[in-house]
């Protein structure tokens, strides 16, 4: 029987170490990452951070006691839900997160003029727009609607940057 996916809660800032330790023990582990941009001294820096801080996905076979060593891994607090026995999550959910990450949908922070963004919240959901100007957390965007360009405004938190 194939192993199921479980959510592992980690100690603060230990996600990468826990993933590596799981893999060293032969478990398949997955840590979804968010690409976060920040402007520092006029330069845009990009770094990868955990999408779900404090959590790592891991595959385990709970029919035998294979899951118990996973809870004893350094940096692990518990397998969720924290009870007698962990509960599996849907493999489709984990695969959806993996495909969204590989498609570059988990990006946040500074948007440069000329970059294309997709709205994921608000009245223009799923529309692709082009950034004209970025000031703080507000964006000035160009939207081609019915063949005519329109200027719209949005918050950075409402868009994802397309690659």
PyMOL commands that set and color helices and strands:
alter all, ss='L'
color gray80, all
select helices_A, chain A and resi 15-24+66-71+91-102+156-158
alter helices_A, ss='H'
color red, helices_A
select strands_A, chain A and resi 4-10+29-30+33-40+43-50+55-60+76-79+107-108+116-119+128-135+138-145+148-155+159-161
alter strands_A, ss='S'
color yellow, strands_A
deselect
rebuild
show_as cartoon
